[in-house]
Amino acid sequence: MKRQIQILALGSLVAVSMVSGCGGSNNSGSSANLGRIGVWATTSVRSGSSFAQQDRLSNPVVNEVFATFANDRHRINNLAQPNEDVNNLANDIQGFMTGVAGRSQAITDVVKAVFAQDVMVVDLGSSAQTAAYLGVQTGGATGSTFGGRALTDDVVDTSLGVVFGGTVPALGLAPDDGNQIPTLTSDNVGPGGKQFTNTFPYLGAPR
Amino acid sequence: MKQKHYWLMAGVVVLATGSGIRLAQASDHADTQEVVSRAGTDLTDVYVFPSPENSDNVVLAMNFNPLIPRGGTAQFDTDVLYQFKLDLNADGVEDRVIQVTFTGSGANQRVRVAGPMRPNQVGGTNTLLPVTMNEGAVNTTFFASPTVKVFAGLREDSFFFDLEQFFTILPDRGVPSGLTQPPANPNQPMATSWRPTGQAVDFLSNGGFNVLSIVIECPRALLVN
């Protein structure tokens, strides 16, 4: 039943992005069509002739906010694969959203559908010139239908808006539960301290 | 940003608040958690965006090895495999991977890139794909192929966040550093707000911290070939 709800929520998210006109998902796994892909990074340590995963990262501040140090939750998620998140990270999100954040089950289900599986969704077919964190899942509401993540994206504030703010109800993905915590929706830090450039490799020179 | 990142930063907070603990010792102290003990495995941020130089291209970037102090350097770990994993059909399993490895030591380290290609194996245990493209020097932009541009080297840490207030709100996340005490409920917020503009601090910029970065730019279509 829980999984069914997640699929329904994900379906509504997909509907939002389709309405906005960006490219559809590529379901063949082998087509050269520019469409929607999921991206994550791993680090693995050499062990004989193979390498064993030590860390995994995609969407920022997901594992670190939703999962506790207690009970080894961080480590378990780091060693898991995205297709296992529905049985791991999803439970961390459930506990945090309905506990700490005090949000409704409907909003919680949307957050679980977006982040578990924890991959960065990118629409390679988008004509947008810039990325925007969660742009695919929100139909471009965060700034661009390309999705991905731009260097200047304030991913902390975006995430805080989802968890503690009115982002999910504002997108029409779940009813407003009246449980927003406005004092927690921005850490009041922006990208102004960085030295990003418009030329490769784009990341700022070392300090 | 990863929890290990926070944890190491907590060690630096201890340093900054005058405990007398030196950075190296704080890092050594992190040995109790295997991932933290190996900074080269410690991923901190991932980015994917259209190239500002050529919108037909896409840029993939990952940062790791956090908290390199201002003016400092760090070597790439030659026993670590770095991968961008790409899922083309939304099943949470990689269909293509880009693999990056390093050889050598010091300023003469070299970087090798393979892919995007179908992986030999999916999941948590992987083997190396054949490297058919040019290798290059670290800290220098090079073309692995005519269409694949690569940089691997030292950069400023691109993440911006009020770390100290985060630990104040959720002390559980700072426990391994010894900076905070384990709360009865690890998910119980201990503060009700962030610090206001003017008091909030971008910890990484303020401290001048650097990371190691891998940045790859290639045609969008190459990711799904």
HADDOCK unambig.tbl for C-alpha pairs under 7 A between the chains (distance, minus, plus):
assign (segid A and resid 25 and name CA) (segid B and resid 89 and name CA) 6.95 0.50 0.50
assign (segid A and resid 26 and name CA) (segid B and resid 88 and name CA) 6.13 0.50 0.50
assign (segid A and resid 26 and name CA) (segid B and resid 89 and name CA) 5.50 0.50 0.50
assign (segid A and resid 27 and name CA) (segid B and resid 88 and name CA) 6.87 0.50 0.50
assign (segid A and resid 27 and name CA) (segid B and resid 89 and name CA) 4.35 0.50 0.50
assign (segid A and resid 28 and name CA) (segid B and resid 89 and name CA) 6.21 0.50 0.50
assign (segid A and resid 29 and name CA) (segid B and resid 88 and name CA) 4.88 0.50 0.50
assign (segid A and resid 29 and name CA) (segid B and resid 89 and name CA) 5.02 0.50 0.50
assign (segid A and resid 29 and name CA) (segid B and resid 95 and name CA) 6.42 0.50 0.50
assign (segid A and resid 31 and name CA) (segid B and resid 224 and name CA) 6.66 0.50 0.50
assign (segid A and resid 31 and name CA) (segid B and resid 225 and name CA) 6.81 0.50 0.50
assign (segid A and resid 32 and name CA) (segid B and resid 221 and name CA) 6.65 0.50 0.50
assign (segid A and resid 32 and name CA) (segid B and resid 224 and name CA) 5.08 0.50 0.50
assign (segid A and resid 32 and name CA) (segid B and resid 225 and name CA) 4.81 0.50 0.50
assign (segid A and resid 34 and name CA) (segid B and resid 221 and name CA) 6.34 0.50 0.50
assign (segid A and resid 37 and name CA) (segid B and resid 86 and name CA) 6.61 0.50 0.50
assign (segid A and resid 37 and name CA) (segid B and resid 87 and name CA) 5.56 0.50 0.50
assign (segid A and resid 37 and name CA) (segid B and resid 88 and name CA) 4.86 0.50 0.50
assign (segid A and resid 38 and name CA) (segid B and resid 86 and name CA) 5.65 0.50 0.50
assign (segid A and resid 38 and name CA) (segid B and resid 87 and name CA) 4.83 0.50 0.50
assign (segid A and resid 38 and name CA) (segid B and resid 88 and name CA) 6.64 0.50 0.50
assign (segid A and resid 38 and name CA) (segid B and resid 90 and name CA) 6.73 0.50 0.50
assign (segid A and resid 39 and name CA) (segid B and resid 84 and name CA) 6.84 0.50 0.50
assign (segid A and resid 39 and name CA) (segid B and resid 85 and name CA) 5.64 0.50 0.50
assign (segid A and resid 39 and name CA) (segid B and resid 86 and name CA) 4.78 0.50 0.50
assign (segid A and resid 39 and name CA) (segid B and resid 87 and name CA) 6.40 0.50 0.50
assign (segid A and resid 40 and name CA) (segid B and resid 84 and name CA) 5.85 0.50 0.50
assign (segid A and resid 40 and name CA) (segid B and resid 85 and name CA) 5.32 0.50 0.50
assign (segid A and resid 40 and name CA) (segid B and resid 86 and name CA) 6.85 0.50 0.50
assign (segid A and resid 41 and name CA) (segid B and resid 83 and name CA) 5.55 0.50 0.50
assign (segid A and resid 41 and name CA) (segid B and resid 84 and name CA) 4.57 0.50 0.50
assign (segid A and resid 41 and name CA) (segid B and resid 85 and name CA) 5.92 0.50 0.50
assign (segid A and resid 42 and name CA) (segid B and resid 82 and name CA) 6.01 0.50 0.50
assign (segid A and resid 42 and name CA) (segid B and resid 83 and name CA) 5.32 0.50 0.50
assign (segid A and resid 42 and name CA) (segid B and resid 84 and name CA) 6.70 0.50 0.50
assign (segid A and resid 43 and name CA) (segid B and resid 41 and name CA) 5.26 0.50 0.50
assign (segid A and resid 43 and name CA) (segid B and resid 80 and name CA) 6.46 0.50 0.50
assign (segid A and resid 43 and name CA) (segid B and resid 81 and name CA) 5.67 0.50 0.50
assign (segid A and resid 43 and name CA) (segid B and resid 82 and name CA) 4.85 0.50 0.50
assign (segid A and resid 43 and name CA) (segid B and resid 83 and name CA) 6.54 0.50 0.50
assign (segid A and resid 44 and name CA) (segid B and resid 41 and name CA) 6.98 0.50 0.50
assign (segid A and resid 44 and name CA) (segid B and resid 80 and name CA) 5.45 0.50 0.50
assign (segid A and resid 44 and name CA) (segid B and resid 81 and name CA) 5.07 0.50 0.50
assign (segid A and resid 44 and name CA) (segid B and resid 82 and name CA) 6.70 0.50 0.50
assign (segid A and resid 45 and name CA) (segid B and resid 79 and name CA) 5.82 0.50 0.50
assign (segid A and resid 45 and name CA) (segid B and resid 80 and name CA) 4.61 0.50 0.50
assign (segid A and resid 45 and name CA) (segid B and resid 81 and name CA) 6.34 0.50 0.50
assign (segid A and resid 46 and name CA) (segid B and resid 79 and name CA) 5.23 0.50 0.50
assign (segid A and resid 46 and name CA) (segid B and resid 80 and name CA) 6.08 0.50 0.50
assign (segid A and resid 49 and name CA) (segid B and resid 127 and name CA) 6.80 0.50 0.50
assign (segid A and resid 50 and name CA) (segid B and resid 125 and name CA) 6.64 0.50 0.50
assign (segid A and resid 50 and name CA) (segid B and resid 126 and name CA) 5.64 0.50 0.50
assign (segid A and resid 50 and name CA) (segid B and resid 127 and name CA) 4.68 0.50 0.50
assign (segid A and resid 51 and name CA) (segid B and resid 81 and name CA) 6.85 0.50 0.50
assign (segid A and resid 51 and name CA) (segid B and resid 125 and name CA) 5.58 0.50 0.50
assign (segid A and resid 51 and name CA) (segid B and resid 126 and name CA) 5.26 0.50 0.50
assign (segid A and resid 51 and name CA) (segid B and resid 127 and name CA) 6.12 0.50 0.50
assign (segid A and resid 52 and name CA) (segid B and resid 124 and name CA) 5.93 0.50 0.50
assign (segid A and resid 52 and name CA) (segid B and resid 125 and name CA) 4.72 0.50 0.50
assign (segid A and resid 52 and name CA) (segid B and resid 126 and name CA) 6.70 0.50 0.50
assign (segid A and resid 53 and name CA) (segid B and resid 124 and name CA) 5.00 0.50 0.50
assign (segid A and resid 53 and name CA) (segid B and resid 125 and name CA) 6.25 0.50 0.50
assign (segid A and resid 54 and name CA) (segid B and resid 35 and name CA) 6.46 0.50 0.50
assign (segid A and resid 54 and name CA) (segid B and resid 41 and name CA) 6.55 0.50 0.50
assign (segid A and resid 55 and name CA) (segid B and resid 41 and name CA) 6.43 0.50 0.50
assign (segid A and resid 55 and name CA) (segid B and resid 42 and name CA) 6.60 0.50 0.50
assign (segid A and resid 55 and name CA) (segid B and resid 43 and name CA) 6.69 0.50 0.50
assign (segid A and resid 57 and name CA) (segid B and resid 43 and name CA) 6.53 0.50 0.50
assign (segid A and resid 57 and name CA) (segid B and resid 46 and name CA) 6.94 0.50 0.50
assign (segid A and resid 58 and name CA) (segid B and resid 46 and name CA) 5.91 0.50 0.50
assign (segid A and resid 60 and name CA) (segid B and resid 1 and name CA) 5.55 0.50 0.50
assign (segid A and resid 60 and name CA) (segid B and resid 45 and name CA) 6.62 0.50 0.50
assign (segid A and resid 61 and name CA) (segid B and resid 1 and name CA) 5.70 0.50 0.50
assign (segid A and resid 61 and name CA) (segid B and resid 2 and name CA) 6.97 0.50 0.50
assign (segid A and resid 64 and name CA) (segid B and resid 2 and name CA) 5.94 0.50 0.50
assign (segid A and resid 64 and name CA) (segid B and resid 3 and name CA) 5.16 0.50 0.50
assign (segid A and resid 68 and name CA) (segid B and resid 172 and name CA) 6.90 0.50 0.50
assign (segid A and resid 68 and name CA) (segid B and resid 173 and name CA) 6.80 0.50 0.50
assign (segid A and resid 68 and name CA) (segid B and resid 186 and name CA) 6.44 0.50 0.50
assign (segid A and resid 69 and name CA) (segid B and resid 172 and name CA) 6.54 0.50 0.50
assign (segid A and resid 69 and name CA) (segid B and resid 173 and name CA) 6.16 0.50 0.50
assign (segid A and resid 70 and name CA) (segid B and resid 186 and name CA) 6.75 0.50 0.50
assign (segid A and resid 81 and name CA) (segid B and resid 123 and name CA) 6.38 0.50 0.50
assign (segid A and resid 82 and name CA) (segid B and resid 92 and name CA) 4.77 0.50 0.50
assign (segid A and resid 82 and name CA) (segid B and resid 93 and name CA) 6.83 0.50 0.50
assign (segid A and resid 83 and name CA) (segid B and resid 91 and name CA) 6.50 0.50 0.50
assign (segid A and resid 83 and name CA) (segid B and resid 92 and name CA) 4.32 0.50 0.50
assign (segid A and resid 83 and name CA) (segid B and resid 93 and name CA) 6.38 0.50 0.50
assign (segid A and resid 96 and name CA) (segid B and resid 187 and name CA) 6.87 0.50 0.50
assign (segid A and resid 100 and name CA) (segid B and resid 187 and name CA) 6.00 0.50 0.50
assign (segid A and resid 100 and name CA) (segid B and resid 188 and name CA) 6.19 0.50 0.50
assign (segid A and resid 100 and name CA) (segid B and resid 189 and name CA) 6.95 0.50 0.50
assign (segid A and resid 117 and name CA) (segid B and resid 92 and name CA) 6.54 0.50 0.50
assign (segid A and resid 124 and name CA) (segid B and resid 220 and name CA) 6.35 0.50 0.50
assign (segid A and resid 129 and name CA) (segid B and resid 50 and name CA) 6.10 0.50 0.50
assign (segid A and resid 129 and name CA) (segid B and resid 55 and name CA) 6.30 0.50 0.50
assign (segid A and resid 130 and name CA) (segid B and resid 49 and name CA) 6.33 0.50 0.50
assign (segid A and resid 130 and name CA) (segid B and resid 50 and name CA) 5.70 0.50 0.50
assign (segid A and resid 131 and name CA) (segid B and resid 49 and name CA) 4.87 0.50 0.50
assign (segid A and resid 131 and name CA) (segid B and resid 50 and name CA) 6.40 0.50 0.50
assign (segid A and resid 148 and name CA) (segid B and resid 47 and name CA) 6.63 0.50 0.50
assign (segid A and resid 148 and name CA) (segid B and resid 48 and name CA) 4.83 0.50 0.50
assign (segid A and resid 148 and name CA) (segid B and resid 49 and name CA) 5.91 0.50 0.50
assign (segid A and resid 149 and name CA) (segid B and resid 47 and name CA) 5.01 0.50 0.50
assign (segid A and resid 149 and name CA) (segid B and resid 48 and name CA) 5.24 0.50 0.50
assign (segid A and resid 149 and name CA) (segid B and resid 49 and name CA) 5.99 0.50 0.50
assign (segid A and resid 150 and name CA) (segid B and resid 47 and name CA) 6.32 0.50 0.50
assign (segid A and resid 150 and name CA) (segid B and resid 48 and name CA) 6.72 0.50 0.50
assign (segid A and resid 150 and name CA) (segid B and resid 49 and name CA) 5.67 0.50 0.50
assign (segid A and resid 151 and name CA) (segid B and resid 47 and name CA) 6.89 0.50 0.50
assign (segid A and resid 183 and name CA) (segid B and resid 192 and name CA) 6.87 0.50 0.50
assign (segid A and resid 183 and name CA) (segid B and resid 193 and name CA) 4.81 0.50 0.50
assign (segid A and resid 183 and name CA) (segid B and resid 194 and name CA) 6.62 0.50 0.50
assign (segid A and resid 184 and name CA) (segid B and resid 193 and name CA) 5.19 0.50 0.50
assign (segid A and resid 184 and name CA) (segid B and resid 194 and name CA) 5.98 0.50 0.50
assign (segid A and resid 187 and name CA) (segid B and resid 161 and name CA) 6.92 0.50 0.50
assign (segid A and resid 187 and name CA) (segid B and resid 162 and name CA) 6.18 0.50 0.50
assign (segid A and resid 187 and name CA) (segid B and resid 194 and name CA) 5.32 0.50 0.50
assign (segid A and resid 187 and name CA) (segid B and resid 195 and name CA) 6.81 0.50 0.50
assign (segid A and resid 188 and name CA) (segid B and resid 196 and name CA) 6.26 0.50 0.50
assign (segid A and resid 188 and name CA) (segid B and resid 197 and name CA) 5.30 0.50 0.50
assign (segid A and resid 188 and name CA) (segid B and resid 200 and name CA) 6.08 0.50 0.50
assign (segid A and resid 189 and name CA) (segid B and resid 160 and name CA) 6.63 0.50 0.50
assign (segid A and resid 189 and name CA) (segid B and resid 161 and name CA) 5.89 0.50 0.50
assign (segid A and resid 189 and name CA) (segid B and resid 162 and name CA) 6.48 0.50 0.50
assign (segid A and resid 189 and name CA) (segid B and resid 200 and name CA) 6.32 0.50 0.50
assign (segid A and resid 189 and name CA) (segid B and resid 201 and name CA) 6.63 0.50 0.50
assign (segid A and resid 189 and name CA) (segid B and resid 202 and name CA) 5.94 0.50 0.50
assign (segid A and resid 190 and name CA) (segid B and resid 160 and name CA) 6.45 0.50 0.50
assign (segid A and resid 191 and name CA) (segid B and resid 160 and name CA) 6.16 0.50 0.50
assign (segid A and resid 193 and name CA) (segid B and resid 205 and name CA) 5.77 0.50 0.50
assign (segid A and resid 194 and name CA) (segid B and resid 158 and name CA) 6.60 0.50 0.50
assign (segid A and resid 194 and name CA) (segid B and resid 205 and name CA) 6.83 0.50 0.50
assign (segid A and resid 198 and name CA) (segid B and resid 52 and name CA) 5.89 0.50 0.50
assign (segid A and resid 199 and name CA) (segid B and resid 53 and name CA) 6.55 0.50 0.50
assign (segid A and resid 201 and name CA) (segid B and resid 151 and name CA) 6.42 0.50 0.50
assign (segid A and resid 201 and name CA) (segid B and resid 215 and name CA) 6.25 0.50 0.50
assign (segid A and resid 203 and name CA) (segid B and resid 155 and name CA) 6.41 0.50 0.50
assign (segid A and resid 203 and name CA) (segid B and resid 158 and name CA) 6.93 0.50 0.50
assign (segid A and resid 204 and name CA) (segid B and resid 155 and name CA) 5.81 0.50 0.50
assign (segid A and resid 204 and name CA) (segid B and resid 156 and name CA) 5.40 0.50 0.50
assign (segid A and resid 205 and name CA) (segid B and resid 155 and name CA) 5.08 0.50 0.50
assign (segid A and resid 205 and name CA) (segid B and resid 156 and name CA) 5.70 0.50 0.50
assign (segid A and resid 206 and name CA) (segid B and resid 154 and name CA) 6.02 0.50 0.50
assign (segid A and resid 206 and name CA) (segid B and resid 155 and name CA) 4.27 0.50 0.50
assign (segid A and resid 206 and name CA) (segid B and resid 156 and name CA) 4.30 0.50 0.50
assign (segid A and resid 206 and name CA) (segid B and resid 210 and name CA) 5.91 0.50 0.50
assign (segid A and resid 207 and name CA) (segid B and resid 70 and name CA) 5.20 0.50 0.50
assign (segid A and resid 207 and name CA) (segid B and resid 71 and name CA) 6.09 0.50 0.50
assign (segid A and resid 207 and name CA) (segid B and resid 156 and name CA) 5.83 0.50 0.50
assign (segid A and resid 207 and name CA) (segid B and resid 208 and name CA) 5.53 0.50 0.50
assign (segid A and resid 207 and name CA) (segid B and resid 209 and name CA) 6.77 0.50 0.50
assign (segid A and resid 207 and name CA) (segid B and resid 210 and name CA) 6.54 0.50 0.50
